């Protein structure tokens, strides 16, 4: 039985974000493989934090910039350490390597933060994308320091390999790990006649979601509501602030609904998911939920990036506003087209995100990597250099903060 340590940026909230769902999928993967799994985090829990003990995962509260973590990780002596996003690797990576040098270190990128930020700047300032940012330097340095980094989208895998020349031996494509949609599941879906209205859903702490809601409000819905006079647009999302609720206008049939307790159950009552995403990165969990609930979606090429298979999409992919509106209205009104989109979504999920396609191969890859870890690290010596530099900078900064905190 291996010991697996996850170090989280936050406690997982699967009802709040796709990142929370992703972490639970990874925890389940190792538990089902028979491993002993511990999840440690310095953040405060929220009412929406998932009770990990239900997965038989040990929960441990840790402190940032505190040597108590060193004693904890030495006693645990994990075989594999998983960092939840690159910021966590920056904070704890050097401590793990000092205390447990033989542990395999793995970074779950979730999505590439520097890519999302670069696209956001390009959209907001109407300029070409600039990839080579300070954020990119930090995130790619963390990738190079780790023995393996999990990449959730193939587009990001190509970007790292082709533009930044990251060795492929340091990267592993592991998308969402979903239960396949069976015939029984599909037969239980809510039918066309029993659904009405359109929705968008997304965590409002995630800037692409807030921007998408504004885009819907200002550019898409004013046109689409004229073509669908009996339909309403409902906006769901966790951590909605007052500025989000101020967008609600009943006379325009534009409603802010706040947090959805269960995204799939909520989607199952709607006829369409509208998500004209203008920037972002990674794979979008909202579309996986839509496929699972039999809800066709209308999005952009950015929204569908890395998620399509040979042009297959469970709905519409369109960037031009007029065409987006026309095709969304047609899909909403036309039963046979809608049912075809529903089945395409099912086919796409089973082709790309069925966990049975990935779990066994991934676990075998980890086993092979553990057996050849010394050679692997010698083959990727740049990472060893960066670890030394991180030790000299992060360690002394953290020690200074720890000493400073003693005199508060």
VONU-304083 format. One record per residue (C-alpha): residue number from 1; chain; x, y, z. Coordinates in steps of 0.5 Angstrom, whole numbers, m for minus. Each point is the difference from the previous one (the first is absolute). Layout:
<pts>
+-----+------+-------+-------+-------+
: pos : unit :    c1 :    c2 :    c3 :
+-----+------+-------+-------+-------+
: NUM :    A :     X :     Y :     Z :
...
+-----+------+-------+-------+-------+
</pts>
This chain:
<pts>
+-----+------+-------+-------+-------+
: pos : unit :    c1 :    c2 :    c3 :
+-----+------+-------+-------+-------+
:   1 :    A :     0 :     0 :     0 :
:   2 :    A :     3 :     7 :    m2 :
:   3 :    A :    m1 :     6 :     4 :
:   4 :    A :    m2 :     6 :    m5 :
:   5 :    A :     0 :     7 :     3 :
:   6 :    A :    m4 :     5 :    m3 :
:   7 :    A :     1 :     8 :     2 :
:   8 :    A :    m6 :     4 :    m2 :
:   9 :    A :     0 :     7 :    m2 :
:  10 :    A :    m7 :     0 :     3 :
:  11 :    A :    m5 :    m5 :     3 :
:  12 :    A :    m3 :    m4 :    m6 :
:  13 :    A :    m7 :     3 :    m1 :
:  14 :    A :    m3 :    m4 :    m6 :
:  15 :    A :    m7 :     4 :     0 :
:  16 :    A :     4 :     7 :    m1 :
:  17 :    A :     5 :    m2 :    m5 :
:  18 :    A :     3 :    m5 :    m5 :
:  19 :    A :     7 :     0 :     3 :
:  20 :    A :    m4 :    m3 :     6 :
:  21 :    A :    m3 :    m5 :    m4 :
:  22 :    A :     7 :    m2 :    m3 :
:  23 :    A :     3 :     0 :     7 :
:  24 :    A :    m5 :    m5 :     2 :
:  25 :    A :     1 :    m4 :    m6 :
:  26 :    A :     7 :    m1 :     1 :
:  27 :    A :    m1 :    m2 :     8 :
:  28 :    A :    m5 :    m5 :    m3 :
:  29 :    A :     5 :    m3 :    m5 :
:  30 :    A :     5 :    m1 :     6 :
:  31 :    A :    m4 :    m3 :     5 :
:  32 :    A :    m3 :    m5 :    m5 :
:  33 :    A :     7 :    m2 :    m2 :
:  34 :    A :     1 :    m2 :     8 :
:  35 :    A :     4 :     6 :     2 :
:  36 :    A :     0 :     4 :     6 :
:  37 :    A :    m2 :     7 :    m1 :
:  38 :    A :     1 :     6 :     4 :
:  39 :    A :    m2 :     7 :    m2 :
:  40 :    A :     3 :     6 :     3 :
:  41 :    A :    m2 :     7 :     0 :
:  42 :    A :     2 :     7 :     3 :
:  43 :    A :    m6 :     3 :    m2 :
:  44 :    A :    m7 :     1 :     4 :
:  45 :    A :    m5 :    m5 :    m1 :
:  46 :    A :    m7 :     3 :    m3 :
:  47 :    A :    m7 :    m3 :     1 :
:  48 :    A :     1 :    m2 :    m7 :
:  49 :    A :     6 :    m4 :     1 :
:  50 :    A :    m1 :    m8 :    m1 :
:  51 :    A :     1 :    m4 :     6 :
:  52 :    A :     6 :    m5 :    m3 :
:  53 :    A :    m1 :    m5 :     6 :
:  54 :    A :    m6 :    m2 :    m5 :
:  55 :    A :     6 :    m2 :    m5 :
:  56 :    A :     4 :    m3 :     6 :
:  57 :    A :     5 :     5 :    m1 :
:  58 :    A :     3 :     3 :     6 :
:  59 :    A :     0 :     8 :     1 :
:  60 :    A :     5 :     3 :     3 :
:  61 :    A :     1 :     8 :     1 :
:  62 :    A :     7 :     3 :    m1 :
:  63 :    A :     3 :     7 :     1 :
:  64 :    A :     3 :     4 :    m6 :
:  65 :    A :     7 :     2 :     2 :
:  66 :    A :     1 :    m4 :     6 :
:  67 :    A :     5 :    m6 :     1 :
:  68 :    A :    m6 :    m4 :     3 :
:  69 :    A :    m1 :    m2 :    m7 :
:  70 :    A :     7 :    m3 :     0 :
:  71 :    A :    m1 :    m5 :     6 :
:  72 :    A :    m7 :    m2 :    m3 :
:  73 :    A :     2 :    m2 :    m7 :
:  74 :    A :     7 :    m3 :     3 :
:  75 :    A :    m5 :    m5 :     5 :
:  76 :    A :    m5 :    m1 :    m6 :
:  77 :    A :     6 :    m2 :    m5 :
:  78 :    A :    m5 :     0 :    m6 :
:  79 :    A :     2 :    m4 :    m6 :
:  80 :    A :    m3 :     6 :    m5 :
:  81 :    A :    m2 :     7 :     2 :
:  82 :    A :    m5 :     4 :    m5 :
:  83 :    A :     0 :     7 :     0 :
:  84 :    A :    m6 :     3 :    m1 :
:  85 :    A :     2 :     6 :    m5 :
:  86 :    A :     7 :     3 :    m1 :
:  87 :    A :    m1 :     5 :     6 :
:  88 :    A :     0 :    m6 :     5 :
:  89 :    A :     6 :    m3 :    m3 :
:  90 :    A :     3 :     7 :     1 :
:  91 :    A :    m2 :     0 :     7 :
:  92 :    A :     2 :    m7 :     2 :
:  93 :    A :     4 :    m3 :    m6 :
:  94 :    A :     7 :     1 :     3 :
:  95 :    A :    m3 :    m2 :     7 :
:  96 :    A :    m2 :    m7 :    m3 :
:  97 :    A :     6 :    m1 :    m3 :
:  98 :    A :     5 :     2 :     6 :
:  99 :    A :    m5 :    m5 :     4 :
: 100 :    A :    m1 :    m6 :    m5 :
: 101 :    A :     5 :     1 :    m6 :
: 102 :    A :    m2 :    m7 :    m2 :
: 103 :    A :    m8 :     2 :    m1 :
: 104 :    A :    m2 :     0 :    m7 :
: 105 :    A :    m3 :     8 :    m1 :
: 106 :    A :    m6 :     1 :    m4 :
: 107 :    A :    m3 :     6 :    m2 :
: 108 :    A :    m8 :     1 :    m2 :
: 109 :    A :     0 :     6 :    m4 :
: 110 :    A :    m8 :     0 :     0 :
: 111 :    A :     1 :     5 :    m6 :
: 112 :    A :     6 :     4 :    m2 :
: 113 :    A :    m1 :     6 :     4 :
: 114 :    A :     5 :     4 :    m5 :
: 115 :    A :    m4 :    m1 :    m6 :
: 116 :    A :    m6 :     2 :     3 :
: 117 :    A :     3 :     6 :     2 :
: 118 :    A :     3 :     2 :    m6 :
: 119 :    A :    m7 :    m1 :    m4 :
: 120 :    A :    m3 :     4 :     5 :
: 121 :    A :     5 :     6 :    m1 :
: 122 :    A :    m1 :    m1 :    m8 :
: 123 :    A :    m7 :     0 :     0 :
: 124 :    A :    m1 :     6 :     5 :
: 125 :    A :     5 :     4 :    m3 :
: 126 :    A :    m1 :    m2 :    m7 :
: 127 :    A :     7 :    m2 :    m2 :
: 128 :    A :     4 :    m7 :    m2 :
: 129 :    A :     1 :    m5 :     5 :
: 130 :    A :     6 :     1 :     4 :
: 131 :    A :     2 :    m7 :     3 :
: 132 :    A :     7 :     1 :     3 :
: 133 :    A :    m2 :     4 :     6 :
: 134 :    A :     3 :     0 :     7 :
: 135 :    A :    m6 :    m5 :     2 :
: 136 :    A :     2 :    m5 :    m5 :
: 137 :    A :     7 :     0 :     3 :
: 138 :    A :    m3 :    m2 :     6 :
: 139 :    A :    m4 :    m5 :    m2 :
: 140 :    A :     5 :    m3 :    m5 :
: 141 :    A :     5 :     0 :     5 :
: 142 :    A :    m5 :    m4 :     5 :
: 143 :    A :    m1 :    m5 :    m6 :
: 144 :    A :     8 :    m1 :    m1 :
: 145 :    A :     1 :    m1 :     7 :
: 146 :    A :    m5 :    m6 :     1 :
: 147 :    A :     1 :    m7 :    m2 :
: 148 :    A :    m7 :     0 :    m4 :
: 149 :    A :    m5 :     6 :    m2 :
: 150 :    A :    m8 :    m2 :    m1 :
: 151 :    A :    m3 :     4 :    m6 :
: 152 :    A :    m7 :     0 :    m1 :
: 153 :    A :    m1 :     2 :    m7 :
: 154 :    A :     4 :    m2 :    m6 :
: 155 :    A :     1 :     7 :    m3 :
: 156 :    A :     4 :     2 :     6 :
: 157 :    A :     4 :    m6 :    m1 :
: 158 :    A :     2 :     2 :    m7 :
: 159 :    A :     1 :     7 :     3 :
: 160 :    A :     5 :    m2 :     5 :
: 161 :    A :     4 :    m5 :    m5 :
: 162 :    A :     0 :     4 :    m6 :
: 163 :    A :     1 :     7 :     3 :
: 164 :    A :     3 :    m1 :     6 :
: 165 :    A :     4 :    m6 :    m2 :
: 166 :    A :    m2 :    m4 :     7 :
: 167 :    A :     3 :    m7 :    m1 :
: 168 :    A :    m6 :    m5 :    m1 :
: 169 :    A :     2 :    m4 :     6 :
: 170 :    A :    m2 :     5 :     5 :
: 171 :    A :    m7 :     1 :    m3 :
: 172 :    A :    m6 :    m5 :     1 :
: 173 :    A :    m7 :     1 :    m4 :
: 174 :    A :    m5 :    m2 :     5 :
: 175 :    A :    m7 :     3 :    m1 :
: 176 :    A :    m6 :     0 :     4 :
: 177 :    A :    m2 :    m7 :     3 :
: 178 :    A :    m7 :    m1 :    m1 :
: 179 :    A :    m5 :    m6 :     0 :
: 180 :    A :    m2 :    m2 :    m7 :
: 181 :    A :    m7 :     2 :    m2 :
: 182 :    A :    m4 :    m7 :     0 :
: 183 :    A :    m6 :    m1 :    m4 :
: 184 :    A :    m4 :     0 :     6 :
: 185 :    A :     3 :     7 :     2 :
: 186 :    A :    m2 :     3 :    m6 :
: 187 :    A :    m7 :    m3 :     0 :
: 188 :    A :    m1 :     3 :     7 :
: 189 :    A :     1 :     7 :    m3 :
: 190 :    A :    m5 :     5 :     0 :
: 191 :    A :    m3 :     1 :    m7 :
: 192 :    A :    m1 :     6 :    m4 :
: 193 :    A :    m7 :     2 :     2 :
: 194 :    A :     2 :     0 :     7 :
: 195 :    A :     5 :     5 :     0 :
: 196 :    A :     0 :     7 :    m1 :
: 197 :    A :     4 :     6 :     0 :
: 198 :    A :     8 :     1 :    m1 :
: 199 :    A :     5 :     0 :     6 :
: 200 :    A :     8 :     2 :     1 :
: 201 :    A :     3 :    m3 :     6 :
: 202 :    A :     7 :     2 :     2 :
: 203 :    A :     4 :     2 :     7 :
: 204 :    A :     1 :     7 :     0 :
: 205 :    A :     6 :     0 :     3 :
: 206 :    A :     3 :    m2 :    m7 :
: 207 :    A :     1 :     6 :    m4 :
: 208 :    A :    m2 :    m3 :    m7 :
: 209 :    A :    m7 :    m2 :     3 :
: 210 :    A :    m2 :     7 :     2 :
: 211 :    A :     3 :     3 :    m6 :
: 212 :    A :    m5 :    m5 :    m4 :
: 213 :    A :    m6 :     2 :     4 :
: 214 :    A :     1 :     7 :    m2 :
: 215 :    A :     1 :    m2 :    m7 :
: 216 :    A :    m7 :    m3 :     0 :
: 217 :    A :    m3 :     5 :     4 :
: 218 :    A :     3 :     6 :    m5 :
: 219 :    A :     1 :    m4 :    m7 :
: 220 :    A :    m4 :    m6 :     0 :
: 221 :    A :    m7 :     0 :     4 :
: 222 :    A :    m2 :     6 :    m3 :
: 223 :    A :     0 :    m3 :    m7 :
: 224 :    A :    m2 :    m7 :     2 :
: 225 :    A :    m6 :     2 :     5 :
: 226 :    A :    m4 :     3 :    m6 :
: 227 :    A :     1 :    m7 :    m4 :
: 228 :    A :    m3 :    m4 :     6 :
: 229 :    A :    m5 :     5 :     3 :
: 230 :    A :    m2 :    m6 :     5 :
: 231 :    A :     7 :    m1 :     3 :
: 232 :    A :     4 :     2 :     6 :
: 233 :    A :     7 :     0 :     1 :
: 234 :    A :     2 :    m2 :     7 :
: 235 :    A :     7 :     1 :     2 :
: 236 :    A :     3 :    m5 :     6 :
: 237 :    A :     7 :     0 :     3 :
: 238 :    A :     3 :     0 :     7 :
: 239 :    A :     3 :     6 :     3 :
: 240 :    A :    m5 :     5 :    m3 :
: 241 :    A :     2 :     7 :     2 :
: 242 :    A :    m5 :     6 :     0 :
: 243 :    A :     3 :     2 :    m6 :
: 244 :    A :    m3 :    m6 :    m3 :
: 245 :    A :    m7 :     0 :     3 :
: 246 :    A :     0 :     8 :    m3 :
: 247 :    A :    m1 :    m3 :    m7 :
: 248 :    A :    m6 :    m4 :     1 :
: 249 :    A :    m6 :     4 :    m4 :
: 250 :    A :    m7 :    m4 :     1 :
: 251 :    A :    m3 :     4 :    m6 :
: 252 :    A :     6 :    m3 :    m5 :
: 253 :    A :    m1 :    m7 :     3 :
: 254 :    A :     7 :     0 :     3 :
: 255 :    A :     0 :    m3 :     7 :
: 256 :    A :     6 :    m1 :     5 :
: 257 :    A :    m1 :    m6 :     3 :
: 258 :    A :     6 :    m1 :     4 :
: 259 :    A :     3 :    m7 :     3 :
: 260 :    A :    m2 :    m6 :    m3 :
: 261 :    A :     0 :    m6 :     5 :
: 262 :    A :     1 :    m5 :    m6 :
: 263 :    A :     2 :     2 :    m6 :
: 264 :    A :    m2 :    m6 :    m4 :
: 265 :    A :    m7 :     0 :     3 :
: 266 :    A :    m1 :     7 :    m1 :
: 267 :    A :     2 :     0 :    m7 :
: 268 :    A :    m5 :    m6 :    m2 :
: 269 :    A :    m6 :     5 :     1 :
: 270 :    A :     3 :     5 :    m6 :
: 271 :    A :     0 :    m1 :    m7 :
: 272 :    A :     6 :     3 :    m2 :
: 273 :    A :     7 :     2 :     4 :
: 274 :    A :     2 :     7 :    m3 :
: 275 :    A :     8 :     1 :     1 :
: 276 :    A :     3 :     5 :    m5 :
: 277 :    A :     7 :     0 :     3 :
: 278 :    A :     5 :     5 :    m2 :
: 279 :    A :     6 :    m2 :     3 :
: 280 :    A :     2 :    m6 :     5 :
: 281 :    A :     4 :    m6 :     0 :
: 282 :    A :     0 :    m7 :     2 :
: 283 :    A :    m6 :    m4 :    m1 :
: 284 :    A :    m7 :     2 :     2 :
: 285 :    A :    m4 :    m4 :     5 :
: 286 :    A :    m6 :     4 :    m1 :
: 287 :    A :     0 :    m4 :    m7 :
: 288 :    A :     1 :    m7 :     3 :
: 289 :    A :    m6 :     2 :     5 :
: 290 :    A :    m4 :     1 :    m6 :
: 291 :    A :     2 :    m6 :    m4 :
: 292 :    A :    m2 :    m4 :     7 :
: 293 :    A :    m7 :     3 :     0 :
: 294 :    A :    m2 :     0 :    m7 :
: 295 :    A :     1 :     7 :    m1 :
: 296 :    A :     2 :     3 :    m6 :
: 297 :    A :     5 :     6 :     0 :
: 298 :    A :     1 :     6 :    m4 :
: 299 :    A :     7 :     3 :     0 :
: 300 :    A :     6 :     3 :    m3 :
: 301 :    A :     7 :    m4 :    m3 :
: 302 :    A :     3 :     3 :     6 :
: 303 :    A :    m5 :    m4 :     4 :
: 304 :    A :     0 :    m6 :    m3 :
: 305 :    A :     8 :     0 :    m1 :
: 306 :    A :     3 :    m7 :     1 :
: 307 :    A :    m7 :    m3 :     2 :
: 308 :    A :    m2 :    m2 :    m7 :
: 309 :    A :     1 :    m6 :    m4 :
: 310 :    A :     0 :     0 :    m8 :
: 311 :    A :    m4 :     6 :     0 :
: 312 :    A :    m5 :    m3 :     5 :
: 313 :    A :    m4 :     4 :     5 :
: 314 :    A :    m6 :    m1 :     4 :
: 315 :    A :    m3 :     7 :    m3 :
: 316 :    A :     2 :     6 :    m3 :
: 317 :    A :     7 :     3 :    m1 :
: 318 :    A :     0 :     7 :    m3 :
: 319 :    A :     4 :     6 :     1 :
: 320 :    A :    m4 :     5 :    m4 :
: 321 :    A :    m5 :     3 :     4 :
: 322 :    A :    m6 :     0 :    m5 :
: 323 :    A :     1 :    m7 :    m2 :
: 324 :    A :     1 :    m2 :     7 :
: 325 :    A :    m7 :     3 :     2 :
: 326 :    A :    m3 :    m3 :    m6 :
: 327 :    A :     3 :    m7 :     1 :
: 328 :    A :    m2 :     0 :     7 :
: 329 :    A :    m7 :     2 :    m1 :
: 330 :    A :    m1 :    m5 :    m5 :
: 331 :    A :     3 :    m5 :     4 :
: 332 :    A :    m5 :     2 :     6 :
: 333 :    A :    m6 :     0 :    m4 :
: 334 :    A :     2 :    m7 :    m5 :
: 335 :    A :    m2 :    m6 :     4 :
: 336 :    A :     4 :    m5 :    m5 :
: 337 :    A :     6 :     4 :     0 :
: 338 :    A :     0 :     1 :     7 :
: 339 :    A :     0 :    m7 :     1 :
: 340 :    A :     5 :    m2 :    m5 :
: 341 :    A :     5 :     5 :     4 :
: 342 :    A :    m2 :    m3 :     6 :
: 343 :    A :     3 :    m7 :    m3 :
: 344 :    A :     6 :     3 :    m2 :
: 345 :    A :     1 :     3 :     7 :
: 346 :    A :     0 :    m7 :     2 :
: 347 :    A :     4 :    m3 :    m5 :
: 348 :    A :     5 :     5 :     1 :
: 349 :    A :     1 :    m1 :     8 :
: 350 :    A :     0 :    m7 :    m1 :
: 351 :    A :     6 :     1 :    m6 :
: 352 :    A :     4 :     5 :     4 :
: 353 :    A :    m2 :     0 :     8 :
: 354 :    A :    m1 :    m7 :     2 :
: 355 :    A :     4 :    m2 :     6 :
: 356 :    A :     1 :    m7 :    m3 :
: 357 :    A :     4 :     3 :    m6 :
: 358 :    A :     6 :     3 :     5 :
: 359 :    A :     0 :    m3 :     7 :
: 360 :    A :     4 :    m6 :    m1 :
: 361 :    A :     5 :     3 :    m5 :
: 362 :    A :     1 :     6 :     5 :
: 363 :    A :     1 :    m5 :     6 :
: 364 :    A :     5 :    m4 :    m4 :
: 365 :    A :     4 :     6 :    m2 :
: 366 :    A :     1 :     2 :     7 :
: 367 :    A :     2 :    m7 :     2 :
: 368 :    A :     5 :     0 :    m6 :
: 369 :    A :     2 :     7 :     2 :
: 370 :    A :     1 :    m2 :     7 :
: 371 :    A :     5 :    m5 :    m2 :
: 372 :    A :     4 :     4 :    m4 :
: 373 :    A :     0 :     7 :     4 :
: 374 :    A :     7 :     0 :     1 :
: 375 :    A :     2 :     0 :    m8 :
: 376 :    A :    m6 :     4 :    m1 :
: 377 :    A :     2 :     6 :     4 :
: 378 :    A :     7 :    m1 :    m3 :
: 379 :    A :    m3 :     1 :    m7 :
: 380 :    A :    m4 :     6 :     2 :
: 381 :    A :     6 :     3 :     3 :
: 382 :    A :    m2 :     8 :    m1 :
: 383 :    A :    m6 :    m2 :     5 :
: 384 :    A :     6 :    m2 :     5 :
: 385 :    A :     3 :     7 :    m1 :
: 386 :    A :    m6 :     4 :     1 :
: 387 :    A :    m2 :    m4 :     7 :
: 388 :    A :     7 :     3 :     2 :
: 389 :    A :    m2 :     7 :    m2 :
: 390 :    A :    m7 :    m1 :     4 :
: 391 :    A :     4 :    m3 :     6 :
: 392 :    A :     4 :     6 :     0 :
: 393 :    A :    m5 :     5 :    m1 :
: 394 :    A :    m7 :    m3 :     3 :
: 395 :    A :     3 :    m3 :     6 :
: 396 :    A :     3 :     6 :     3 :
: 397 :    A :    m6 :     4 :    m2 :
: 398 :    A :    m4 :    m5 :     4 :
: 399 :    A :     5 :     0 :     6 :
: 400 :    A :     0 :     7 :     0 :
: 401 :    A :    m8 :     1 :     0 :
: 402 :    A :     0 :    m6 :     6 :
: 403 :    A :     5 :     4 :     4 :
: 404 :    A :    m4 :     6 :    m1 :
: 405 :    A :    m7 :    m3 :     2 :
: 406 :    A :     3 :    m2 :     7 :
: 407 :    A :     0 :     7 :     2 :
: 408 :    A :    m7 :     2 :    m2 :
+-----+------+-------+-------+-------+
</pts>
